[in-house]
Amino acid sequence: MQMTWGENLSMALTAVWDHRFRSLLTILGIVIGITTVVTVSSLLTGLRDGIVVFFQELGPDSVFLSKTSGDPSNPFPPPKEVRRRPIRVEYADIIKRLCPSVEQTAIALFVPPVTNGKPLMAKVPGADSDQISVVGDQPISFVMIPRELAAGRFFTPEEDRRGPRVALLGATIADTLFPDGHAVGRTVQVDGAEYTVLGVFAKAKGGFFGQNGVDTQITLPLRTTQLRYPQLDLYFVTSKAYPGLHQQAFDEIQAIMRKVRHTPEGDPDDFSLSTPDQIVKQFDSVTGLIVMVSIAISGLGLLVGGIGVMNIMLVSVTERTREIGVRKAIGARKVDIVWQFLLEAMALTGVGGGLGILFAILATLLVGALFPSLPSKVPPWAVFTGFGVSVAIGLFFGTWPAIKAARLDPVDALRYE
């Protein structure tokens, strides 16, 4: 007597359902393991998508030059980079003149969050905020990296040369200080000085943990910032390469900077040079490590679950010894018995994987609802991989009980009580 795959699967699912409480306890480790991996993957995928969009907005052909790595306004840069010489204003012109693959350059001056012994603060009558950043920028940067205005206008090159007290506000800080939505033409006090608001940027796309720093940024003309903070030297040069030449531009800028800064041959760069692609790759290396750690931790749960499945299948073989004998007596082959118990084990762990995926999706939706600033997205690969791994665990740990069942002597099995 041969049984079809459909009949074997039906029997497997029936066996799982008939002992559903025992089955649930058996697959608990698998449920926890799959839930953990899929949830972590979902959160990291959403976070990565936001970061990719953020750097796409900065331009795929951009190359960034700064004194230290990371946020140029960070008051605590890596210790080994603190003693580096500052980036100088004239570097922007040098790069533009000597690098054939560079189309345009712009220089910005970042103001640290704590200046003159006190934190930066933006104030208007009835409202204030210290959740801001201040940067002096050139008008050319708005051409190199286009940014949309929700209201008002950009400052002009002439205004940048004169250094007037004018400012552009990010979307979030504008809403905080001017909740009525009418910021243009009004004044705001930034770090004790008054500025007239020329324009308000539209809300930026992408960002870290759902937040984009430019939304809380106050942008001043570069010359205005230099006059207001003559002691600062946190300059940041953005170079835009011609389309498709960003790697060549990177190499040219690196060579020019080493030459201009007299960096000895063989010594590491005493400046930070990066591109959007490199930053995303660095993020991927970090998140890849996080995923590996989560897989290692979840692997313990999956191992425990797999051992539980093997144990319960061995018990099932013992409980159904007489049934196996009857099936063999009426013509069931060894392979039929093997597949009966293998499918039962895979059905058991498959249900565990399905529950784990379901809980992961619910957890991801809950995180998104409770923390809107934390992006989350369930990647299809995590769903298929999680289910595939759970079924594979059933196949692996169900093999020995299935073989044991197939090897039973039908005469001895029929005598079993």
C-alpha positions as CSV (number, residue, x, y, z in Angstrom):
1,M,0.0,0.0,0.0
2,Q,1.4,3.4,-1.0
3,M,0.3,6.6,0.5
4,T,0.4,9.9,-1.4
5,W,2.2,13.0,-0.2
6,G,-1.2,14.6,0.5
7,E,-2.3,11.7,2.7
8,N,1.0,11.7,4.7
9,L,0.8,15.5,5.2
10,S,-2.8,15.2,6.3
11,M,-1.9,12.6,8.9
12,A,1.0,14.7,10.1
13,L,-1.2,17.8,10.6
14,T,-3.8,15.7,12.3
15,A,-1.2,14.3,14.7
16,V,0.0,17.8,15.5
17,W,-3.5,19.1,16.1
18,D,-4.5,16.1,18.2
19,H,-1.6,16.9,20.6
20,R,-1.7,20.7,20.2
21,F,-0.8,21.7,23.7
22,R,2.2,19.3,23.8
23,S,3.1,20.5,20.3
24,L,3.0,24.1,21.4
25,L,5.3,23.5,24.3
26,T,7.7,21.6,22.0
27,I,8.0,24.3,19.4
28,L,8.2,27.2,21.9
29,G,12.0,27.5,21.4
30,I,11.5,27.7,17.6
31,V,8.8,30.3,17.9
32,I,11.1,32.5,20.1
33,G,14.1,32.0,17.8
34,I,12.3,32.9,14.6
35,T,10.5,35.8,16.2
36,T,13.8,37.3,17.4
37,V,15.6,37.0,14.0
38,V,12.7,38.3,11.9
39,T,12.0,41.2,14.3
40,V,15.6,42.3,14.4
41,S,15.9,42.0,10.6
42,S,12.7,44.0,10.2
43,L,14.0,46.9,12.4
44,L,17.4,47.0,10.8
45,T,15.9,46.8,7.2
46,G,13.7,49.8,8.0
47,L,16.6,51.7,9.6
48,R,18.8,51.0,6.6
49,D,16.2,52.2,4.1
50,G,16.0,55.5,5.9
51,I,19.7,55.9,5.9
52,V,20.0,55.0,2.2
53,V,17.3,57.6,1.3
54,F,19.1,60.2,3.5
55,F,22.4,59.8,1.7
56,Q,20.7,59.7,-1.7
57,E,19.4,63.1,-0.9
58,L,23.0,64.2,-0.3
59,G,23.8,63.1,-3.8
60,P,25.4,59.9,-5.0
61,D,28.3,61.8,-6.6
62,S,29.2,63.7,-3.5
63,V,32.6,63.4,-1.7
64,F,32.8,64.8,1.8
65,L,36.0,66.1,3.4
66,S,36.3,66.9,7.1
67,K,38.8,66.9,10.0
68,T,37.2,63.9,11.8
69,S,34.9,61.0,10.8
70,G,31.2,61.0,11.7
71,D,29.1,64.1,12.4
72,P,31.4,67.2,11.9
73,S,29.6,69.0,14.8
74,N,30.1,66.1,17.2
75,P,31.7,67.5,20.3
76,F,33.3,64.2,21.1
77,P,35.1,63.0,17.9
78,P,37.3,59.8,18.0
79,P,40.2,60.5,20.4
80,K,42.9,59.6,17.8
81,E,41.4,62.2,15.4
82,V,41.2,65.1,17.8
83,R,44.8,66.3,17.2
84,R,44.4,66.4,13.4
85,R,45.0,69.8,11.8
86,P,41.7,71.5,10.8
87,I,40.3,71.7,7.3
88,R,41.0,75.1,5.8
89,V,38.7,77.3,3.7
90,E,41.0,77.4,0.7
91,Y,40.8,73.6,0.3
92,A,37.5,74.0,-1.6
93,D,39.1,76.1,-4.3
94,I,42.2,73.9,-4.5
95,I,40.1,70.8,-5.0
96,K,38.0,72.5,-7.7
97,R,41.1,73.7,-9.6
98,L,43.2,70.6,-9.3
99,C,40.7,67.7,-9.5
100,P,39.5,67.3,-13.1
101,S,36.6,64.9,-12.1
102,V,35.2,67.4,-9.6
103,E,32.4,69.6,-11.0
104,Q,31.8,71.9,-8.0
105,T,32.7,72.4,-4.4
106,A,31.1,74.1,-1.4
107,I,32.4,74.7,2.2
108,A,30.3,74.7,5.4
109,L,31.2,75.7,8.9
110,F,29.6,73.7,11.7
111,V,28.9,75.2,15.1
112,P,29.3,72.8,18.0
113,P,26.2,72.1,20.2
114,V,28.0,73.7,23.1
115,T,29.6,77.0,22.3
116,N,31.1,79.6,24.6
117,G,30.4,77.3,27.6
118,K,26.6,77.0,27.0
119,P,24.4,74.9,24.7
120,L,23.0,76.4,21.5
121,M,19.5,77.7,22.0
122,A,16.9,79.1,19.6
123,K,14.3,81.4,21.0
124,V,11.2,83.4,20.0
125,P,8.7,85.0,22.3
126,G,6.8,82.2,23.9
127,A,8.9,79.3,22.7
128,D,12.5,78.0,22.7
129,S,14.4,74.9,21.8
130,D,17.9,73.5,22.4
131,Q,17.3,70.6,20.0
132,I,19.0,72.4,17.2
133,S,22.2,72.5,15.1
134,V,23.7,75.5,13.4
135,V,25.7,75.5,10.2
136,G,27.1,78.2,8.0
137,D,26.7,77.3,4.3
138,Q,27.3,78.7,0.9
139,P,24.4,79.3,-1.7
140,I,26.2,77.0,-4.1
141,S,25.5,74.0,-1.8
142,F,21.8,74.4,-2.5
143,V,22.5,73.9,-6.2
144,M,24.9,71.0,-5.7
145,I,22.5,69.2,-3.3
146,P,19.0,70.5,-4.1
147,R,16.8,71.1,-1.2
148,E,13.1,72.0,-1.4
149,L,11.7,75.1,0.4
150,A,8.3,75.0,2.0
151,A,8.2,78.8,2.2
152,G,10.4,81.8,1.5
153,R,13.7,81.8,-0.4
154,F,17.4,81.0,-0.2
155,F,20.0,83.6,0.7
156,T,21.9,84.9,-2.4
157,P,25.7,84.9,-3.1
158,E,25.6,88.7,-2.5
159,E,24.0,88.2,0.9
160,D,26.6,85.5,1.7
161,R,29.4,87.9,0.9
162,R,27.9,90.7,3.1
163,G,27.2,88.5,6.1
164,P,23.8,89.7,7.1
165,R,21.8,88.2,10.0
166,V,19.5,86.0,8.1
167,A,18.6,82.3,8.5
168,L,16.9,79.3,7.0
169,L,15.0,76.9,9.3
170,G,14.6,73.2,9.1
171,A,11.0,71.9,9.1
172,T,10.9,70.6,12.6
173,I,12.5,73.6,14.3
174,A,10.3,75.9,12.3
175,D,7.2,74.1,13.6
176,T,8.5,74.2,17.1
177,L,9.2,78.0,17.1
178,F,6.4,79.1,14.8
179,P,3.5,76.6,15.2
180,D,1.3,79.0,13.2
181,G,3.4,78.2,10.1
182,H,4.3,81.8,9.5
183,A,8.1,81.9,10.1
184,V,9.3,83.8,7.0
185,G,10.0,87.5,7.7
186,R,10.0,87.0,11.5
187,T,13.0,87.0,13.8
188,V,14.6,84.2,15.8
189,Q,17.3,84.5,18.5
190,V,20.0,81.9,18.0
191,D,22.8,81.7,20.6
192,G,22.0,85.2,21.7
193,A,22.0,86.8,18.3
194,E,18.9,87.8,16.3
195,Y,18.3,86.6,12.7
196,T,15.6,87.2,10.2
197,V,14.0,84.1,8.7
198,L,14.3,84.0,5.0
199,G,12.9,80.6,4.3
200,V,11.8,77.2,5.7
201,F,12.9,73.9,4.3
202,A,10.4,71.2,3.4
203,K,10.6,68.1,5.6
204,A,13.6,66.0,4.6
205,K,13.5,62.4,3.5
206,G,15.1,59.5,5.2
207,G,17.3,59.8,8.3
208,F,18.6,57.9,11.3
209,F,15.9,56.2,13.4
210,G,13.3,58.1,11.4
211,Q,14.9,61.5,12.3
212,N,16.8,63.7,9.8
213,G,19.2,66.1,11.4
214,V,18.6,68.8,8.8
215,D,15.0,69.2,10.0
216,T,16.3,70.7,13.3
217,Q,19.1,72.6,11.5
218,I,19.4,76.4,11.3
219,T,21.4,77.4,8.3
220,L,23.2,80.7,8.2
221,P,25.3,82.3,5.4
222,L,28.9,81.1,5.7
223,R,30.2,84.7,6.1
224,T,27.7,85.4,8.8
225,T,28.8,82.3,10.7
226,Q,32.5,83.2,10.3
227,L,31.8,86.7,11.7
228,R,29.7,85.4,14.6
229,Y,32.2,82.6,15.5
230,P,35.7,83.6,14.4
231,Q,37.2,81.0,16.8
232,L,35.7,78.0,15.0
233,D,37.4,75.9,12.4
234,L,35.0,73.0,11.9
235,Y,35.0,73.3,8.2
236,F,33.4,70.7,6.0
237,V,34.0,70.5,2.2
238,T,31.5,68.9,-0.1
239,S,32.7,68.1,-3.6
240,K,30.3,67.1,-6.4
241,A,31.9,64.8,-9.0
242,Y,30.8,64.6,-12.6
243,P,28.3,61.8,-13.1
244,G,29.9,58.3,-12.8
245,L,33.3,59.7,-11.6
246,H,32.8,59.8,-7.9
247,Q,35.5,57.1,-7.2
248,Q,37.9,58.9,-9.4
249,A,37.1,62.2,-7.6
250,F,37.6,60.4,-4.3
251,D,41.1,59.3,-5.3
252,E,42.0,62.7,-6.7
253,I,40.9,64.6,-3.6
254,Q,42.7,62.1,-1.4
255,A,46.0,62.6,-3.3
256,I,45.6,66.4,-3.4
257,M,44.9,66.6,0.3
258,R,47.8,64.4,1.2
259,K,50.1,66.6,-0.9
260,V,48.6,69.9,0.4
261,R,48.8,68.8,4.0
262,H,52.3,67.3,3.6
263,T,51.2,63.9,4.8
264,P,54.3,61.6,4.8
265,E,54.2,58.6,2.5
266,G,53.0,55.5,4.3
267,D,51.3,57.5,7.0
268,P,47.5,57.3,7.3
269,D,45.4,60.2,6.1
270,D,45.1,63.0,8.7
271,F,41.6,63.9,7.4
272,S,38.4,62.1,6.8
273,L,37.2,61.5,3.3
274,S,33.9,59.7,2.6
275,T,31.1,59.1,0.1
276,P,27.5,58.1,0.6
277,D,28.2,54.6,-0.7
278,Q,31.0,54.1,1.8
279,I,28.9,55.3,4.7
280,V,26.1,52.9,3.8
281,K,28.6,50.1,3.6
282,Q,30.0,50.9,7.0
283,F,26.4,50.8,8.4
284,D,25.8,47.5,6.6
285,S,28.9,46.0,8.3
286,V,27.6,47.1,11.7
287,T,24.1,45.8,11.2
288,G,25.5,42.6,9.7
289,L,27.3,42.0,13.0
290,I,24.0,42.7,14.9
291,V,22.1,40.2,12.7
292,M,24.8,37.6,13.3
293,V,24.7,38.1,17.0
294,S,20.9,37.8,17.0
295,I,21.1,34.6,14.9
296,A,23.6,33.1,17.3
297,I,21.4,33.9,20.3
298,S,18.3,32.7,18.4
299,G,20.2,29.6,17.4
300,L,20.2,28.4,21.0
301,G,16.4,28.6,21.0
302,L,16.2,26.8,17.7
303,L,18.6,24.1,19.0
304,V,16.5,23.6,22.1
305,G,13.4,23.5,20.0
306,G,15.0,20.9,17.6
307,I,16.0,18.7,20.5
308,G,12.4,19.0,21.8
309,V,11.1,18.0,18.5
310,M,13.3,14.9,18.3
311,N,12.3,13.9,21.9
312,I,8.6,14.3,21.2
313,M,8.9,12.4,17.9
314,L,10.6,9.5,19.7
315,V,7.8,9.5,22.2
316,S,5.3,9.5,19.3
317,V,7.0,6.5,17.7
318,T,6.7,4.6,20.9
319,E,3.1,5.6,21.4
320,R,2.2,4.5,17.8
321,T,4.2,1.3,17.6
322,R,1.1,-0.8,17.1
323,E,-0.2,1.6,14.4
324,I,3.2,1.3,12.6
325,G,2.9,-2.5,12.8
326,V,-0.6,-2.5,11.3
327,R,0.5,-0.2,8.5
328,K,3.5,-2.5,7.7
329,A,1.3,-5.6,7.9
330,I,-1.1,-4.2,5.2
331,G,1.8,-3.3,2.9
332,A,3.3,0.1,3.9
333,R,6.9,0.4,2.8
334,K,9.8,1.7,5.0
335,V,9.9,4.9,2.9
336,D,6.2,5.5,3.6
337,I,6.8,5.2,7.4
338,V,9.9,7.5,7.1
339,W,8.0,10.2,5.3
340,Q,5.0,9.9,7.6
341,F,7.1,10.9,10.6
342,L,9.4,13.3,8.7
343,L,6.4,15.2,7.5
344,E,5.0,15.2,11.0
345,A,8.2,16.7,12.4
346,M,8.4,19.3,9.6
347,A,4.8,20.2,10.1
348,L,5.4,20.7,13.8
349,T,8.4,23.0,13.3
350,G,6.7,24.7,10.3
351,V,3.9,25.7,12.5
352,G,6.4,27.0,15.0
353,G,8.1,29.0,12.2
354,G,4.8,30.4,11.0
355,L,3.9,31.5,14.6
356,G,7.3,33.1,15.0
357,I,6.8,35.0,11.8
358,L,3.4,36.1,12.8
359,F,4.6,37.3,16.2
360,A,7.5,39.1,14.5
361,I,5.1,41.0,12.1
362,L,2.9,42.0,15.1
363,A,5.9,43.1,17.1
364,T,7.2,45.2,14.1
365,L,3.8,46.8,13.7
366,L,3.6,47.5,17.5
367,V,7.1,49.1,17.5
368,G,6.1,51.2,14.5
369,A,2.9,52.4,16.3
370,L,4.6,53.1,19.6
371,F,7.7,54.7,18.1
372,P,6.8,56.3,14.8
373,S,10.4,57.7,14.5
374,L,11.8,54.2,14.5
375,P,11.2,52.8,11.0
376,S,10.5,49.1,10.5
377,K,9.9,47.0,7.5
378,V,9.5,43.2,7.3
379,P,11.8,42.0,4.5
380,P,10.4,39.1,2.4
381,W,13.8,37.3,2.6
382,A,13.5,37.1,6.4
383,V,10.0,35.6,6.2
384,F,11.0,32.9,3.7
385,T,14.3,32.2,5.4
386,G,12.7,32.0,8.8
387,F,10.1,29.5,7.6
388,G,12.6,27.5,5.6
389,V,15.0,27.2,8.6
390,S,12.1,26.1,10.8
391,V,11.1,23.3,8.3
392,A,14.7,22.3,7.9
393,I,15.0,21.9,11.7
394,G,12.1,19.5,11.6
395,L,13.7,17.6,8.7
396,F,17.1,17.3,10.6
397,F,15.8,16.4,14.0
398,G,13.0,14.2,12.8
399,T,15.2,12.0,10.7
400,W,16.3,9.6,13.5
401,P,12.8,9.1,15.0
402,A,11.5,8.4,11.4
403,I,14.3,5.9,10.7
404,K,13.7,4.2,14.0
405,A,10.0,3.9,13.2
406,A,10.7,2.5,9.7
407,R,13.1,-0.2,11.2
408,L,10.4,-1.6,13.6
409,D,9.7,-5.3,13.0
410,P,6.0,-5.6,12.1
411,V,5.5,-8.7,14.2
412,D,7.0,-7.2,17.3
413,A,5.1,-3.9,16.6
414,L,1.8,-5.7,16.4
415,R,2.5,-7.5,19.8
416,Y,3.3,-4.1,21.4
417,E,0.9,-3.0,24.1
